[in-house]
């Protein structure tokens, strides 16, 4: 086995152990490969599942890797901040957009999807850490935002996403995940049209166990599989850096 495959096996065992701790099945949690800056030839070494999930933060990388991996069994999720002038491009390549966070984006996505005659799976991003460096709907506005999004038939809301707090004190990070889980439950009780609160995308290399304990169904793992990049994970999720 190559080192990446070994790393994935380690992550799978971590997922299974975390699930066992809280009485969940390992099958309830999907592993999304966070592949920002990772070359396509390296990603191929990690494609060992029947349905591989890949998450990209940048449209340019998404388009390049979609082309290079088109013959592989891959589902692409866009997990970065989506600028409205990139909507047409992201719709060419993404199977799901995990970063829906403002009504302007919703309206323009809806217009383009209506033009193309199709729908798109999305997750609502919630800024559970209340950090200015991160995008997402504020927790207090998540319910009203979900109600607004539900009015657009082209958008199929499958759940929520959060980045969480990068902090060595795990319980502070846990608060973010617990908050997202509570918001998911509150939205689910509304039984909104076009809204199916099945997915909670939260948790990464350093905190996936806590996320799973709080209900994560998708964990986004990059460093623990592909190795450290030039900058730590927190750098790549400081989304304000992406604004030009």
BELJO-V587983 format. One record per residue. N is the residue number from 0. RES is the residue in three letters. SS is DSSP state (@ for helix, = for strand, . for the rest). PSI is psi in whole degrees, -180 to 180 (none if undefined). BURIAL is 1 if it has 16 or more other ideal C-beta (glycine too) atoms within 10 Angstrom, else 0. Layout:
<<N/RES/SS/PSI/BURIAL> <N/RES/SS/PSI/BURIAL>>
This chain:
<<0/UNK/./141/0> <1/UNK/./166/0> <2/UNK/@/-34/0> <3/UNK/@/-42/1> <4/UNK/@/-38/0> <5/UNK/@/-44/0> <6/UNK/@/-39/1> <7/UNK/@/-40/1> <8/UNK/@/-39/0> <9/UNK/@/-43/0> <10/UNK/@/-42/1> <11/UNK/@/-40/0> <12/UNK/@/-37/0> <13/UNK/@/-41/1> <14/UNK/@/-47/1> <15/UNK/@/-41/1> <16/UNK/@/-42/0> <17/UNK/@/-39/1> <18/UNK/@/-44/1> <19/UNK/@/-37/0> <20/UNK/@/-34/0> <21/UNK/./17/0> <22/UNK/./28/0> <23/UNK/./161/1> <24/UNK/./142/0> <25/UNK/@/-24/0> <26/UNK/@/-13/0> <27/UNK/@/-12/0> <28/UNK/./124/1> <29/UNK/=/141/1> <30/UNK/=/120/1> <31/UNK/=/125/1> <32/UNK/=/112/1> <33/UNK/=/106/1> <34/UNK/./21/1> <35/UNK/./128/1> <36/UNK/./0/0> <37/UNK/./124/1> <38/UNK/./152/0> <39/UNK/@/-37/1> <40/UNK/@/-29/0> <41/UNK/@/-39/0> <42/UNK/@/-38/1> <43/UNK/@/-32/0> <44/UNK/./-18/1> <45/UNK/./-4/1> <46/UNK/./83/1> <47/UNK/./3/0> <48/UNK/./163/0> <49/UNK/./-37/0> <50/UNK/./95/0> <51/UNK/=/131/1> <52/UNK/=/129/1> <53/UNK/=/133/1> <54/UNK/=/128/1> <55/UNK/=/144/1> <56/UNK/./-24/1> <57/UNK/./138/1> <58/UNK/@/-42/1> <59/UNK/@/-45/0> <60/UNK/@/-37/1> <61/UNK/@/-47/1> <62/UNK/@/-42/1> <63/UNK/@/-46/0> <64/UNK/@/-32/1> <65/UNK/@/-42/1> <66/UNK/@/-45/0> <67/UNK/@/-23/0> <68/UNK/./18/1> <69/UNK/./-23/0> <70/UNK/./2/0> <71/UNK/./163/0> <72/UNK/./91/0> <73/UNK/=/139/1> <74/UNK/=/122/0> <75/UNK/=/130/1> <76/UNK/=/134/1> <77/UNK/=/122/1> <78/UNK/./3/1> <79/UNK/./178/1> <80/UNK/./127/1> <81/UNK/./116/1> <82/UNK/./144/0> <83/UNK/@/-28/0> <84/UNK/@/1/0> <85/UNK/@/5/1> <86/UNK/@/-48/1> <87/UNK/@/-40/0> <88/UNK/@/-47/0> <89/UNK/@/-33/1> <90/UNK/@/-18/1> <91/UNK/@/-28/0> <92/UNK/@/-27/1> <93/UNK/./141/1> <94/UNK/./-22/0> <95/UNK/=/142/1> <96/UNK/=/117/1> <97/UNK/=/4/1> <98/UNK/=/42/1> <99/UNK/=/121/1> <100/UNK/./3/1> <101/UNK/./152/0> <102/UNK/@/-31/0> <103/UNK/@/-43/0> <104/UNK/@/-43/1> <105/UNK/@/-47/1> <106/UNK/@/-42/0> <107/UNK/@/-34/0> <108/UNK/@/-45/1> <109/UNK/@/-44/1> <110/UNK/@/-45/0> <111/UNK/@/-41/1> <112/UNK/@/-37/1> <113/UNK/@/-42/0> <114/UNK/@/-38/0> <115/UNK/@/-8/0> <116/UNK/./42/0> <117/UNK/./-180/0> <118/UNK/./174/0> <119/UNK/=/135/1> <120/UNK/=/137/1> <121/UNK/=/158/1> <122/UNK/=/146/1> <123/UNK/=/126/1> <124/UNK/=/130/1> <125/UNK/=/132/1> <126/UNK/./79/1> <127/UNK/./-16/1> <128/UNK/./-8/1> <129/UNK/./31/0> <130/UNK/./138/1> <131/UNK/./-24/0> <132/UNK/./-6/0> <133/UNK/./143/1> <134/UNK/./177/1> <135/UNK/./155/1> <136/UNK/=/142/1> <137/UNK/./147/0> <138/UNK/@/-36/1> <139/UNK/@/-23/0> <140/UNK/@/2/0> <141/UNK/@/-42/1> <142/UNK/@/-47/1> <143/UNK/@/-35/0> <144/UNK/@/-41/1> <145/UNK/@/-39/1> <146/UNK/@/-42/0> <147/UNK/@/-47/0> <148/UNK/@/-34/1> <149/UNK/./-18/1> <150/UNK/./-9/0> <151/UNK/./109/1> <152/UNK/./-18/0> <153/UNK/./-15/1> <154/UNK/=/120/1> <155/UNK/=/102/1> <156/UNK/=/118/1> <157/UNK/=/-6/1> <158/UNK/=/-154/1> <159/UNK/=/157/1> <160/UNK/=/144/1> <161/UNK/./156/1> <162/UNK/./-36/1> <163/UNK/./170/1> <164/UNK/./130/1> <165/UNK/./103/1> <166/UNK/./140/0> <167/UNK/./-20/0> <168/UNK/./100/0> <169/UNK/@/-32/0> <170/UNK/@/-27/0> <171/UNK/@/-38/0> <172/UNK/@/-39/1> <173/UNK/@/-37/1> <174/UNK/@/-37/1> <175/UNK/@/-46/1> <176/UNK/@/-40/1> <177/UNK/@/-39/1> <178/UNK/@/-44/1> <179/UNK/@/-41/1> <180/UNK/@/-40/1> <181/UNK/@/-40/0> <182/UNK/@/-42/1> <183/UNK/@/-45/1> <184/UNK/@/-40/0> <185/UNK/@/-41/0> <186/UNK/@/-41/1> <187/UNK/@/-37/0> <188/UNK/@/-22/0> <189/UNK/@/-19/0> <190/UNK/./52/0> <191/UNK/./147/1> <192/UNK/./147/0> <193/UNK/./13/1> <194/UNK/=/123/1> <195/UNK/=/100/0> <196/UNK/=/61/1> <197/UNK/=/-25/0> <198/UNK/=/137/1> <199/UNK/=/106/1> <200/UNK/=/105/1> <201/UNK/./150/1> <202/UNK/./137/1> <203/UNK/./-160/1> <204/UNK/./-44/1> <205/UNK/./-15/1> <206/UNK/./20/1> <207/UNK/@/-32/1> <208/UNK/@/-45/1> <209/UNK/@/-42/1> <210/UNK/@/-43/1> <211/UNK/@/-40/1> <212/UNK/@/-28/1> <213/UNK/./7/1> <214/UNK/./8/1> <215/UNK/./139/1> <216/UNK/./-16/1> <217/UNK/=/126/1> <218/UNK/=/137/1> <219/UNK/=/108/1> <220/UNK/=/127/1> <221/UNK/./-67/1> <222/UNK/@/-44/1> <223/UNK/@/-14/1> <224/UNK/@/-48/1> <225/UNK/@/-6/1> <226/UNK/./168/0> <227/UNK/./142/0> <228/UNK/./-174/0> <229/UNK/./-39/0> <230/UNK/./159/0> <231/UNK/./166/0> <232/UNK/@/-38/1> <233/UNK/@/-32/0> <234/UNK/@/-44/0> <235/UNK/@/-16/1> <236/UNK/./5/1> <237/UNK/./85/1> <238/UNK/@/-21/1> <239/UNK/@/-22/0> <240/UNK/@/-20/0> <241/UNK/@/-12/0> <242/UNK/./126/0> <243/UNK/./none/0>>
